[in-house]
Amino acid sequence: MAVIDGKRVNPRRVQLLGDAPGAFAEARYVRTTAMKTRRVVDLIRGLPAKEALTALKFAPQAASEQVYRVVESAIANAEHNERLDPDSLLVTKAYVDEGPTMKRFRPRAQGRAYRIRKRTCHITVVVESVAPTAKPKRAPKKASGSRAAATKGSAE
């Protein structure tokens, strides 16, 4: 643990977040390939945390379950450790690294053996607190007079 301003600080947190308010979560040695998991992680990068959970819940990919757990953990870390509001969190960074590959052999005909690669990956999700912005209300669209007149004229 590093000591900054008299406080013990996780160096990994400093590397991922710096001084920004937020939290991170990692899942290591997850038994899916990095390529398949990256497809799912690309869906949630940049989304608000609650929307990311909803998107993952309905994603058909098998890896979405593992990514869901990591995002949920990152939100819980931000809420518990950093005392942040879960509704103000945004998934700022999300990435997947390759883990170790387990090598197995499958017996084949005539004494041969084929190599089976059981790949693993490490999933990292970083959530940061952003100030909630009020969406500007739009004025309702008004029907233009010339278009309304054109449709009346064609109906007669």
Buried (B, 14 or more C-beta within 10 A) or exposed (E): EEEEEEEEEEEEBEEBBEEEBBBBBBBEEBEBBBEBBBEBBEBBBEBBBEEBBBBBEEBEBEBBEBBBBBBBBBBEBBBEEBEBEBEBBBBBBBBBEEBEEEEEEEEEEEEEEEEEEEBBBBBBBBBBBBEEEEEEEEEEEEEEEEEEEEEEEEEE
